[in-house]
């Protein structure tokens, strides 16, 4: 296949692109910045908030994977205009797919479910009336546009709702400060750590599991076996931030200095994904729990020098 990936310099985009290349697919990336991890595939520097459909590469492509977004929830609470930029980027790419007749995969988020307190969440349970933050509102708007383009123009799609993906290429501090590399770095360097939400329960997804699900979905969409579905893609198991601190401390052999504060405005405090649809439609089966994935992530941070001196 020949595949266009937006947000190709980010964590998921980079990992998916390299996995596609490894199995023989062709990849063209689009991002507003260079990829600092690899030059294995072509990357076009474009700001999707400022270009029109005609400025995107012409292909022909078999599929578009739209991963480009401002992705830090609390950052978008402080800068809500970036949530609108996410919608603008999505619309530009979506209209490109409409005009070219190309199926699309959209990276949505667990945030569309809001701050709920049930044990698991089915895809149909998302309530678009209640948005916890500008980030979640932007993802809801993106999904709504995709559903409308399917209804009006017959555009085939898959929506993946990701949840706390971690592992290779997630320690890009210039772009955003993710919870796992932040916690690991501060513990490794004996720095004080502030944890917002002692009882917060999240579903952490190791990057290889995420990539496996995306590739399964991409193949199924292009082949027409699965179309027009919204699917949770996560591990399906909840871990507290206390669990995260404890596992990281054990792997690093450190005694952390931790202060716990209440969760910040707009942050989801509990989410555990129902991944039964991913299993049923895509044969998806996550293999790496946090207890196994975090040591792998820490080993990779060490190879990059992110934990130099430890």
N, C-alpha and C positions, 0 to 999 in steps of 0.2 A: 504493500500500500504506500501511497504518497500522502503524508499527513502534515497539516499545519498546526503548530502548537503556539498559542499565545501565552505570555508569561513563561516563556521557555527558559529564562535565566533563574527562575525561582526553584524551590526545593522539589515540588512535585513535577514541574515541567522538565527539569533537568533529568531526574530519575526516569521518568517515562520516556523521554527522548532517547536516552542511552539504551534503555531496554528494547525499544523499537528498532534502533539501529543494530543491536546485537542479534536480533532475529531476522534481519535483512530488509526491513522497511526503510523508506526514505522519509526524512524529516526536514522541515523548514521551520525555524523558530522566529517568533516576533516578540520583542520586548523593548522597553524604553531604556534598557541598559545592557551592557555586555555581560556575557556569562563568565563569571570569574572561575568556574570550576572546570570548564571543558571547551575546546574548540572543535569537537568532533562533528558538529553539524552547523549548517549555515544559520546565522541569526541576523535578522533584519531589525535595525534599531528604529522603532516607531513608537510614538506616544498615541495610544489608541483613543485618548480623550480629545485629540486635536486633528485626527485624520479622518477622511471620508472613506467610504467603501472602495472607491476607485484607487485609493492609495495602497490597498493591501495587495500582497503578491497574488498573481493570477492563477497559479496552479497549472493544470487542473489537479485538485486534491480529491482524495477519496473520503476524507474526514477532517473535521476541525475539532481540536481539543482546546477549549477556552478555559485557561487557568489564570489569566491575568486579573489581578485585583489588589487593592490595598487590603491587607488581611489581618491587621491587628485590631481587635474589637475595641479596646479602650482608647487607642489612638483615634479611632473614628468617632468616639464620644467627644474627644477634644477637638477634632477637625471633621465635623459632619459633612463638609463639602466633598470629602474623599469618598464617602458612600455614594454620592451622586455621580462621581467620576467612575465608580465601579459600574453603575447602571449605564452610563454613556459608553464605556468600553464594551460592555455586553451587547448593547444595541448595535454598535458599529459592526461587530463580528457576526451577530445574528442576521443582520440585513445582508451582509456579504454572503452568508450561507443561503439565504433565501434567493438572492439573485443568481448564485452559481449552482443552486440545487445540490448543495453538499450537506450531508448529515452532521450533526453537532453534538459534542459532549460538553456539558457545563459543570464546572466545579462549584456546587453550592456548599452548604454548611449545616452542621447541627444547630447553628444559631437560629435557624428558621423555626425551631420548635419552641424557642423562648425558655424561660426559667421555670421548668416543670419539675415535679417531684415524684413522678412515677418511676418504676424501676426500668422499664424499657419504653421505646418509642417506635410506633409503626409509622410508615411513610404517610399514611392518610391522616395522621393525627396532627399534623402541622396546622396551626390556627393563624392564618394570615391577618386576622384582625388585630392581634396583639404582637407588637414588635418590641423586643427588649432594648434595642440599641439601633443607631443608624446603620451599623454594619448588617444586622439581621434584616432591617428594612430593605437595604439594597439587594441582599440575596433573595428576599421574597419578591421584590420587583423584577429581578432577573428571571426567576422561575416563571412569574406570571407572563412576561413577554414571550418566553419560550413556548409556554402552553398556548398562547394566543397565535403565534406564528404557525404552530402545528395545526391549530384549528382552522385558520384562515388560508394558509398556503401549503398545507400538507408537508411541512418540514419535519423530517425524522430527527428524533433527539433521544439522548439519555441524560438525565440529571443525576449526578452523584452528590450525596450529602456527606462530606468528609468530616472527620472528627479527630482533632489533635494529632496530625501526622507528624512523626518525628523520625530521626535517623539521618543518613547521609544528606549533606547539603542543607541542613536546617540551621546552621550557625552563622548565617549571613547577617551580621550585626548592622551593616550599613543600611539594610532594608527594614529589618524588624527584629525585635528582641523576643524570641520564643521562650516559652516557659521552661522546657527541658534543658536546652543549652545554657540558659540563664542560671537555673538552679545548679547545674553541674559545674559551671565555671566558678560560681561564687563559693560553693562548697570546696572545690578543688584548691582554690587559692585562699582558703581560711578567711573569707570575707563574710560579713553579716548578711543574712538573707531574710527578706521580708516576704512572707507568704500570705497572699490575700485569699482567705477562705480556708480555715482549718478543716471544715467538714465538706468542702467542695468535692464532688465526685465526677470524674470525667472519664471518657472512653479514649484511651491513647492507642493510636494505630501505628505500628511499625511500618516504615516506608516500603519495604518489600511486599508486605501484604496489600498496601494501597496500590502499588504498581501492578500487582497481579490482578486485582479487581478491575483496574482501568483497562488493561490490555484485554481481559476477557470481555468487558463491555464494548470496547472498540471493535473487536472482531465480530461480536454478535450484532452490533448495530449495522456495520457495513454489509454483513452477509444477510441482513434482514431477519435474523432469528429472534432478535429482541429489539423492539422500537417503542418510543414514546412512553418511557417508564422513568420513575423517580425512585432511586435506590440508595438506602443507607450503606455507606462503605466505611466500616470501622472494625474494631476487634470484637465488640459485643460484650465487653466486660468493663465494669467500673473500677476505678482506683482513686483513692483520695490523694490530695497533695501531700499529706503526711506519708502515705505509702511511697510516693515519688521521692520525697526527701530521704526516707529511710533506705530505699534501694540504692539511690545514688551514693549515700554515705557509706554503705557497706562495700560497694564496688570500689570507691575511691579510698577506703580505709581512713575516713575522716570523721571527726565529731563536729557536726555543724552548729553554728551559732544562728538560731532561727527565732524570728519574732513573727507571731501570727496576728494579722489584722483582718477586719471584716472584708468581704468581697467588695469590689469596686462597682460603681454604677455601670449598668449595662452588661455585666458579666453573668453568664450562665453558671449556676452553682451545682446543678446536677444534670447529667446526661449519660445514659447508657443506651447504645443503639440496639434496635431490633434488626438483626441482619438476616432474617429468614428469607426475605425477598432476594437478596444478593445470592444466597445459597441456592434458592430455587431456580432463579433465572439464569445465573451465570456460573453455577458450580463453584462459587467463591467460598473458600475456607481459610480464615486467617490462621497462621501457624505460630506467630511470635507474640507471646504475652509481654507485658512490661518488664517482668522479672528477667526475661531473656533478651528483650530488645534493648533495654537501657545499657547493659554491659556492652552490647555491640556498638551502640551509639557512642559511648564513652571511648571505646577503643578507636573508633573512627576520628573522634575529636582529637585524640592524641596524635594520630598520623598527620593531621593538618596543622599541628602546632598550637591549636586553640587552648590546650592545657599545658603548654610548655612550663617546665619547672615543677611538674607534679609527677 
